[in-house]
Amino acid sequence: MDVLRPAAPKALTPFNPLSLDGRRILVTGATSGIGRATAVYLARLGAIVIASGRNPERLQDTLDALEGDGHLGTCFDMSDIAGITPWLKELCAAHGALNGIAHCAGVQATKPIRLADAAFIQEALMTNLASALMLAQAFRLRPCHGTPASLVFVSSSAALKTAPGNTVYAASKGGIISATRGLGVELVRDGVRVNCVAPAMVDTPMSDQFRKVLSDENFQRVIDLHPLGLGRPDDVAGAIAFLLADTARWITGSIMTVDGGFLA
């Protein structure tokens, strides 16, 4: 009878399916909350991060927190809808095409419809929805994206399970979900995947503002709606990283709920 000798053990090759080594990724809203956590998370995975925000001091704080080299910051107000495409084209001409965008910039706008005026509605729709559409328009341009290319928006569970007084905000985030599904198919020909995450309540400065308008008892009720408790910014950043990396190579036009069981 033949006896097979065991093969010599092979050295294990490090395998990180979430690796973003050398990929250039723009993170909007990188000065706080989910945006800042995402910038830090992506840098730890090897990405070259271009962090965008409105406040230069807080933007520098984010850059100081990033691991690795080659990162840069750029101040831009995403409410300047007409300026998004020329801004992105100029950015890519100066620093190279992007492999990804994590669009985390946005506003939390809670107000009952009876109190909503045109300015309030315009701010929510322009900053949350129109900016996402214009980023997609710019990113699809050949000089603005490399290979691979992935665009991730941040929507909200409010778009899927809203409440009185939150209709305008929910509509702006619901538009992102519709845009994700359409763009996920439309931009395939350009070599760009498009997906979004829909977080529930995350412990960020934005949720702190929401906490201020509620009593402690009512805010606790909100927490109780999340079986796993309130999320942390890193919980959402991890989902964004998954959609940007090769782990999501076969995913486009999808909405990933990151909600601690809120919608279950």
Buried (B, 14 or more C-beta within 10 A) or exposed (E): EEEEEEEEEEEEEEEEEBBBEEBBBBBBBBBBBBBBBBBBBBBBBBBBBBBBBBEEEBBBBBBEBBEBEEBBBBEBBBBBBEBBBEBBBEBBEEBBBBBBBBBBBBBBBBBEEEEBEEEBBEBBBBBBBBBBBBBBBBBBBEEBBBEBBBBBBBBBBBBBBBEEBBBBBBBBBBBBBEBBBBBBEBBEEBEBBBBBBBBBBBBBEBBEEBBEEEEEEEBEEBEEBBEEEBBBBBBBBBBBBBBBBBBBEEBBBBBBBBBBEBEE
